[in-house]
């Protein structure tokens, strides 16, 4: 038994398909199938039921997959411990980001990170919150940058910045000439929102419903850019995070209006596993990101 066999087993349990699992592990299907058979022989137990159409893991197989994930995560930690003692800002770092942050934050910070930490190789992964949390927990990612929500207490947190949300409306809307607006003004208005799975959707719903607004159920967007195009076509209003807003608050037929205090905001944080040995790296990275973004946000005032 070796670590590679455990990786084959985990991939097969995840994909439930020998060919797809082999492709994910960059080996031939006969190689993966043969190693799984050898693993079953070595353990003396059947890990799965095989049929031409599907792979069904036995309970024993599921229990062993769960333990295999823990073993691989601990093995990775051994390498990270050695690396963290030698030089915390060297090596590879897999960072997960949510879609409502990545397109607007990355252009601000990538050049800064490369300038300050030239020996750090970044691998960036953009997915929705629940997918990222699972990948972090299972060791596929080293850290995440996302909006902090209840239920994330099992991870270590490094606060990055607090981001205001602003009202986005068509520049022909009666409110377009306002320099700022009360959140309570949204009472009775219909608000366009993102589709399920985006944490910004849940946060926007909370602020809008508290103000007495309702969701426009005729459309749910897959991205902030889709929402922006809907607004420019005079199809309603929405709330957008400040980093997604142009500095002059008017572009492409859309006017962006800040809210009067207390403003709706979201807290952006860096999360990692509590037992991660790369906390020194995350501390330095969080400090650089926080400083860089705060400088940008102050320009909106």
Secondary structure as the mmCIF struct_conf table of DSSP 4:
data_model
#
loop_
_struct_conf.conf_type_id
_struct_conf.id
_struct_conf.beg_label_comp_id
_struct_conf.beg_label_asym_id
_struct_conf.beg_label_seq_id
_struct_conf.end_label_comp_id
_struct_conf.end_label_asym_id
_struct_conf.end_label_seq_id
HELX_RH_AL_P HELX_RH_AL_P1 UNK A 3 UNK A 15
HELX_RH_AL_P HELX_RH_AL_P2 UNK A 18 UNK A 25
TURN_TY1_P TURN_TY1_P1 UNK A 26 UNK A 26
BEND BEND1 UNK A 27 UNK A 27
HELX_RH_AL_P HELX_RH_AL_P3 UNK A 29 UNK A 43
TURN_TY1_P TURN_TY1_P2 UNK A 44 UNK A 44
BEND BEND2 UNK A 45 UNK A 45
STRN STRN1 UNK A 48 UNK A 50
BEND BEND3 UNK A 52 UNK A 53
STRN STRN2 UNK A 55 UNK A 57
HELX_RH_AL_P HELX_RH_AL_P4 UNK A 59 UNK A 86
TURN_TY1_P TURN_TY1_P3 UNK A 88 UNK A 89
STRN STRN3 UNK A 91 UNK A 97
HELX_RH_AL_P HELX_RH_AL_P5 UNK A 99 UNK A 116
TURN_TY1_P TURN_TY1_P4 UNK A 118 UNK A 119
STRN STRN4 UNK A 120 UNK A 126
HELX_RH_AL_P HELX_RH_AL_P6 UNK A 129 UNK A 137
TURN_TY1_P TURN_TY1_P5 UNK A 138 UNK A 139
BEND BEND4 UNK A 140 UNK A 140
BEND BEND5 UNK A 142 UNK A 142
STRN STRN5 UNK A 143 UNK A 147
TURN_TY1_P TURN_TY1_P6 UNK A 150 UNK A 151
TURN_TY1_P TURN_TY1_P7 UNK A 153 UNK A 154
STRN STRN6 UNK A 155 UNK A 170
TURN_TY1_P TURN_TY1_P8 UNK A 171 UNK A 172
BEND BEND6 UNK A 173 UNK A 173
TURN_TY1_P TURN_TY1_P9 UNK A 174 UNK A 177
BEND BEND7 UNK A 179 UNK A 179
STRN STRN7 UNK A 180 UNK A 181
HELX_RH_3T_P HELX_RH_3T_P1 UNK A 183 UNK A 186
TURN_TY1_P TURN_TY1_P10 UNK A 187 UNK A 188
STRN STRN8 UNK A 190 UNK A 194
HELX_LH_PP_P HELX_LH_PP_P1 UNK A 195 UNK A 195
TURN_TY1_P TURN_TY1_P11 UNK A 196 UNK A 197
HELX_RH_AL_P HELX_RH_AL_P7 UNK A 199 UNK A 211
TURN_TY1_P TURN_TY1_P12 UNK A 212 UNK A 212
STRN STRN9 UNK A 214 UNK A 221
BEND BEND8 UNK A 222 UNK A 223
HELX_RH_AL_P HELX_RH_AL_P8 UNK A 224 UNK A 232
TURN_TY1_P TURN_TY1_P13 UNK A 233 UNK A 234
STRN STRN10 UNK A 237 UNK A 237
STRN STRN11 UNK A 238 UNK A 241
HELX_RH_3T_P HELX_RH_3T_P2 UNK A 242 UNK A 244
BEND BEND9 UNK A 245 UNK A 245
TURN_TY1_P TURN_TY1_P14 UNK A 247 UNK A 248
BEND BEND10 UNK A 249 UNK A 249
STRN STRN12 UNK A 250 UNK A 251
TURN_TY1_P TURN_TY1_P15 UNK A 252 UNK A 253
STRN STRN13 UNK A 254 UNK A 259
HELX_LH_PP_P HELX_LH_PP_P2 UNK A 260 UNK A 260
BEND BEND11 UNK A 261 UNK A 262
HELX_LH_PP_P HELX_LH_PP_P3 UNK A 263 UNK A 264
STRN STRN14 UNK A 265 UNK A 273
TURN_TY1_P TURN_TY1_P16 UNK A 274 UNK A 275
BEND BEND12 UNK A 277 UNK A 277
HELX_RH_AL_P HELX_RH_AL_P9 UNK A 279 UNK A 298
TURN_TY1_P TURN_TY1_P17 UNK A 299 UNK A 300
#
